Amino acid sequence: MKSIAIVILNWNGKHYLEQFLHRVVQHSILSTHRVEVVVADNGSNDGSVAWLKNQMPAIRIIEFDKNHGFAGGYNLALKQIDADYYLLLNSDIKVEEGWLQPLVNFMDANPMAAACSPKILSFHEPEKFEYAGAAGGFIDLYGYPFCRGRILSTIEKDEGQYDEAAEVFWASGACLLINAKTYWEAGGFDPDFFAHMEEIDLCWRLKRLGYSVWCIPQSKVFHVGGGTLPNNSPRKVYLNHRNNLVMLLKNLDRKKLFSTMAVRYSLDIASVFGYALGGKPQFSWAVVRAHLYVIRRTIGIIKKRRAIKEPKIAIYPYSIVWQYFIKRRRVYSQLPTT
């Protein structure tokens, strides 16, 4: 019988553990697989560990003395866990009965599928998709992420339009089932990312190894979102821009690297001025800081690139920014197909 470790990386999320952890334990019992729930605590100081030990003593706890970020924290935790599958689950996710079985069934039946995620809906507006993943993610030719159900700031209602299982470019780290052996074959998360876009980088590397990534909407979960970093945060802007640039430098096809990065720099300059004109100078500085980080560490990033296999991976061949703002195509079904 195969085993699954549901691993929740927690950092000062005691209120979410109190709200959602009992449901995870209750609704994750399978007759077909051994399931263990693990909480890896990333140096919380809000009483999370004490609450776990007192209220849920059967839960295995892995404790760290500081916050290693999403990427580093998961790598450290997963090295201590023996399982066939890892299910990475945010602490602010509500699950329901039957959520886990469709994901596991799909992975068991498709050995070249490295990872999959469920349909991710909003906890606060359950009729809508949630920003971080929706019904499976893609990136455009300049590296901008978008999803079935979410393009930039436009989020669709879930009306069953994406209820077919689909191969996608990336699956959300908010709820990600991944083959444990394959996770380490690809090198795990890049710890330098700390948080944000590490799952897109990982999925890109998985595809380079010949594996596929999927969204399985027969499973659905409800995500609060923004639990660790608020969406309207200069820190989040910095991490998203920084990690996106690093991801492109690491993974883009050599023939497209220079031209793509040149356009991205131009678009990011426009963002700097846009934030400044909008009265958000701290956001402008966040974008500048992201580029300064990449400039200072270009050599190290290129070294990581050399360790990644080179085969070309197809990405969405249009600019999502152009489609959204110029063509005014605001939902996934309106986008031109490849």
N, C-alpha and C positions, 0 to 999 in steps of 0.2 A: 504494500500500500504506500503510495507516494505521500510526501509530507509537505505542508504549507506553513510558513511562518508569516503571520500578519504582524508587521513591525510598524509601530507608531513612534515616530521621532518627536519627542516633546520638548518644548522650551517655553517655560512659564505658561503652560496651557492647562493648568489645573481645572479651570472652569469648563473647558471643553471635555476633559477626561470625565469630569463629574456628569456632564450632560450626555456624552455619546459612548463612552467605553463599555458600559453595561450592554448596550445594544449590539456592539461589535461581538462581544462574547456570546450573547444569546443567539444571534442570527448567523453565526459562522460555523456551526456544527455540521459536518458532512459525514455521510456514511461511507463515502468513497475515498476519503483522504484523511490523514491525521492533520489536525489544525492546532497550532499553538499561537497564542497572542502574546506579543512581547512589546514592552514599552522601553524605548531607549531614551533616557533623559539627558538632554544636552546642557547640563549645568544649571538647571532651573533654581530659582531662589524664591519661588512662590508657594512652597509647600507641596509641590506635585508628588515628590517621592514619598513623603510622609503620608499623604492621603492614599496613595496606592498601597503602601504597606499595611495601612490600617483598614481600608475599605475593600481592597481587592487583593488579598494576600496570595491568591493562586496565580496571579499574573507575574510572569518573569520580568524582572527589571534589570536593565543594563544602565549603569550610572557613569556619566562622564563628569569631570571636575570643571569643565568650561564648555562654552558654546562653540562647537566645531562647524557650525553651519549645517545646512541641509545636506550638501554633498559629502563633506567630511564626516559628519555625524553618522550618516547611513553607512558609509564605507566601514567605519570603525565598528558599528553595531553588527553589520552583516557578516563580518569576519568571525564573529563569535557565535554564529547561528548555523546549525546544520539542518538544511531542508532542501527539498527538490525545487520548490518554488518560494520566492519571496513575494509577499504582497505588501507594498509600501503604501501606507495609509495615513493621511493627515489626521491630526487629532480633532479637527473641526468638521468631520464628515459624519453624516447620519446615514446609517445603513438600514435596510429592511430585510425581512425574511426572504430568502432565495437569491440574495444579491451575488453570492460568491460562486454558486454552482455553474452558471453559464460561462463564466470566465475560465474556470478550471476545465470544464468540458472542452472548450475550444482549444486550450493549450495542450491538453492530452491528445486531442485528435489531429493536431497540426505541429509536428515536431520542428518544422523550420520557422515557426512563429516564436520569436524571442520574447515578446511582451504584448500585453493588451491592457486596455482600460475599459471601464464601463461608460455608459452615458452619464455625464456629470451635470446635474441640475442644481439650480440655486436653492439653498435652504430657505432663504427669506421670500423668494418668489418661485415656488415649486413648478409653476407652469412654464418657466423660462430656463434656458440653458445657463450654466455658470461659466464665468469668464475663463477660468483656468482649465481648459480642456474640452468643454462642451461635448461634441460627438466625434472627437478625433482631430488632430492637428496637422498642419502643413506649414511650410515656409515658402515665401516667394523668392524670386531670383535675387533679391537684395537682402534676404535673411529675415524679413519681417514675418513673425508667426501669425497664423490665423487658424480658425477652426470651422468645421461644419457646425453651424449654429452661432458663431461669433466671429465677426470681422471688425478689427480695431475696437471701437467703442459700441458698436451695434450688436445687441444680443437678441437672438430670435426666441420666440415662443416654441416650445416643444409640441408640435402637432403631429408627431410620428413621421416627419419628413426624412429623418435620418435613422430609421429603425432597422435598416439593413446593416449587417456586419460589413465593415469596410477596412481595407488596408489603408493605413494612413502613414504620414511621415513621422509623426511623434505621438506618443501617448502621455497623458498628464501624469506627473509625479505625485499629484494629490491622491491618486488611487491607481496604482500600477502593479499588475501581476507580471512577474518576470521569471524566466527560467534561471535558477541560481547559477548553474554552470556557465550559462551564456553570459550572465552579468559579469562574471569575473574574466571570461574569455575576452570580453570587450574592454576590460580594464576598470569596470565600475564607473562611478561618477568621478568627474574631474574635481578634486577637492579645492582647486584654486577658484572655482566658480563661487564657492561659499553657499550662495542661494540664487535661484532663478535661472532658468534655461538649461540647467544641468541635464534634465531629462531629454531635451531636444538634442543636445550634444551626444548623449549616450545612444539615443535611437539612431542618429546618423552613423555612429560607429558600428552599431549592430547591423545596419543595412550594408555597410562596407564589407562585413563578414558574410554576407549572403542571406541574412535572416530577414524576416518581415515583422512589421508592427501593426497592430490592429485595434479598432474600437469595436466592442461587442455590446450593442445597445440593449440586448435582452437583459443585461444587468444595468441597474441604475442606482446612483447614490446622490446624496444631497450635500452640497458643500457650502459652508458659511463664506469662506474666502476672506483674504486679507487678515487672517488671524494673527500673523506674526508681524508683518509690515503692512501698514495701511496702503491702499491703492494710490492715494494722493500723497506720496512720500518722496522727497528728493533722494533718499537712500535707495528706494526701489527703482527710481529712474536711473540712478547711477549703476546699480547692479544689472539692470536689464540692458542698458546700452553697452556697458563694459563686456558682459558675458556674451552678448550677441556678436560683438566684434571679434572676440576671442574665438568663438565657435566658428565663424566664417573663416578666419585665418587658419584654423586647424583643419577644416574639412572641405573647403571649396575645391573644385576641380582646378588644377593649375592654370589651364587655359583661360579660365574666367576670373581668376583671383584678382588680378590688377584692375580690370575694368569694373568689376563688381565693387571692390573696395573704394574706388574713386567715386562712384556714384553714391555709395553709402556715406562717405565723408561729406559730400555736398548736401545730402539730405539731412545729415546731423547738424551741419552748419545752419541750415534753415530752421531746424528745431531750436537751436540755441537762440536765434533771433526771435522765433515765434514765442518762446517762453518769456524772453525779456520784454517783448512788446505786450505780452499778456500780464505783465506785472509779477512774474515768477522768476526773479533772478537766481534764486537758489536752485531751480530746476535747470536753468541755463548752465550754471556752474557744475551741476551734476553730470551733464553731457560732456562738458569740457574735461572734467576729471576722468571720465571713462576713457576718453581718447588719450589723455596723458598716461594713464595706466598702461594702455596697449603699446604706446610708443616706447615706454621704458622697458617693457618686457617682451618686445618683439622677438628677440633671439630665442628666449625660452619657449615662446609659443611655437615658433618654427620648428624647434627640436621635437615638440610633441607631434607636430604634423608629420615629421619623418617617421614616427613610430606607427602611423596610421596607414593602413592599406590604401592604395591610390585609386581603385576603380571608381569610375564616374557614377554618381547616384543622381537619378532624376529628381529635380525639385520643380515646384510650380513655376512655369516659364514666363509669368507676367508679373508686373508690379502691382501689389495689392494696394499701395498708396494711390497709384494712378487710377486703378479700377474704382476705388472708394470715393476719392475726392473729385476726379475729373469725369469719369464715366458714371458716377453715382450708383454703382452697384454695391449695395449695402448688405446683401445676404448671399450665402454660399451658392445657392441655386442660380443666381444671376451671373456668376462668374463664367468667363469663357473656359471651356474645357481644354485639356492638353491635347 
